């Protein structure tokens, strides 16, 4: 079994252990099994790949299975056919029709319809899989693309920044693509100085996650932020409260 496998033990009183960490279910073995499965599912999501498991039941019976990123338990032979796509580069079959509908709306010039549909798809995926799931981050990027096509580069930059943070949390190379798109869109945006400064500060923080590789881009952002501060009217100093994100109003 892979070095990345986890070891599970179940007790008849509802307790379970995953690599020695206790996971409490209810008061019986089945509730312990459900709690352990949910815990290993979270591990699989964090690793962005299926996790092989070696488990021991209260009666001493040992068995092996694989937990997918969706939290499903499969027999080892069933898991061999799983496609490894930890960064969700391929559109999941369950959402392919909706994604195609969004792109069709954008191509047909119905940008705000596409933007609305993209927001709805992202919300649906977040509800089904959680905010930190790769499916949701790809949907967030699709929404950012829709905002860009709709002529809202500032909103697109903000959404790509959120996606970049999510990818970084998952240690995914997809961080780079989202960060680069946010960087390009921020330079294209022409909103009022307070919001541009706020977005620039968010961009700077996201670029810091990229380490030395983003040093030059961070310097460019900092220079532009200084220029924007000089452009601000004296009655609205940059040191005031950051403007609230405007994405909600732009989605309608």
Residue pairs with C-beta under 8 A, 6 or more apart in sequence:
1 52
1 54
1 64
2 52
4 47
4 51
4 52
5 51
5 52
5 53
5 54
6 18
6 19
6 40
6 43
6 51
6 52
6 53
6 54
7 18
7 19
7 20
7 53
7 54
7 55
8 16
8 17
8 18
8 36
8 40
8 53
8 54
8 55
8 56
9 16
9 17
9 55
9 56
10 16
10 29
10 32
10 33
10 36
10 55
10 56
10 57
10 58
11 29
11 32
11 58
12 28
12 29
12 58
13 27
13 28
13 32
14 24
14 25
14 26
14 27
14 28
14 29
14 31
14 32
14 35
15 22
15 23
15 24
15 25
15 32
16 22
16 23
16 24
16 25
16 32
16 33
16 35
16 36
16 39
17 23
17 36
18 36
18 39
18 40
18 43
21 39
23 32
23 35
23 36
23 39
24 32
24 35
25 31
25 32
25 33
25 34
25 35
25 36
26 32
26 35
29 57
29 58
36 55
37 67
37 71
37 73
38 71
40 51
40 53
40 67
41 67
41 68
41 69
41 70
41 71
43 51
43 67
44 50
44 51
44 67
44 68
44 69
44 71
45 69
45 71
45 130
45 132
45 133
46 170
47 86
48 69
48 86
48 87
48 134
48 170
48 172
49 69
49 84
49 86
50 66
50 67
50 68
50 69
50 74
50 79
50 82
51 66
51 67
52 64
52 65
52 66
52 76
52 79
53 64
53 65
53 66
53 67
53 73
54 62
54 64
55 62
55 63
55 64
55 65
56 62
57 63
64 76
65 73
65 74
65 75
65 76
66 73
66 74
66 75
66 76
66 78
66 79
66 82
67 73
67 74
68 74
68 79
68 82
69 86
69 133
69 134
70 129
74 82
83 90
86 134
86 172
87 134
87 167
87 172
87 173
87 174
88 134
88 135
88 137
88 138
91 99
91 138
92 135
95 121
95 125
95 135
95 139
98 117
98 121
99 121
99 142
101 117
102 114
102 117
102 118
102 121
102 142
102 146
103 114
105 111
105 113
105 114
105 117
106 114
106 145
106 146
106 149
111 146
111 149
111 150
111 151
112 150
112 252
114 146
114 149
114 150
115 143
115 146
115 147
115 150
115 152
115 250
115 251
116 251
116 252
117 146
118 139
118 142
118 143
118 145
118 146
119 143
119 251
121 139
121 142
121 143
122 136
122 139
122 140
122 142
122 143
125 133
125 135
125 136
125 139
126 133
126 136
126 139
129 135
129 136
130 136
131 166
132 166
132 169
132 170
134 170
134 172
134 174
136 166
137 163
137 166
137 167
137 170
137 174
137 178
140 159
140 162
140 163
140 166
141 159
141 160
141 163
141 178
141 181
143 159
144 155
144 156
144 157
144 159
144 160
144 163
144 181
145 156
147 153
147 155
147 156
147 159
147 247
147 250
148 156
148 185
150 250
152 250
153 185
153 186
153 188
153 189
154 185
154 186
154 189
154 191
154 195
154 196
154 199
154 246
155 246
155 247
155 250
156 181
156 182
156 185
157 181
157 182
157 183
157 185
157 186
157 189
157 199
157 203
158 182
158 199
158 202
158 245
158 247
159 247
160 178
160 179
160 181
160 182
160 185
161 178
161 179
161 182
161 199
161 202
161 203
161 206
163 174
163 178
164 175
164 178
164 179
164 182
164 206
164 209
165 206
165 209
167 173
167 174
167 175
167 178
168 175
168 206
168 209
175 209
175 210
176 210
179 206
179 207
179 209
179 210
179 214
182 203
182 206
183 203
183 207
183 217
183 221
186 196
186 199
186 200
186 203
186 221
187 224
189 196
189 199
191 199
193 228
193 229
193 231
193 232
193 236
193 238
194 232
194 236
194 238
194 240
194 242
194 243
195 243
195 246
196 228
197 225
197 228
197 229
197 232
197 238
198 242
198 243
200 221
200 224
200 225
200 228
201 225
201 242
203 221
204 218
204 221
204 222
204 225
207 214
207 217
207 218
207 221
208 214
208 218
228 238
229 238
232 238
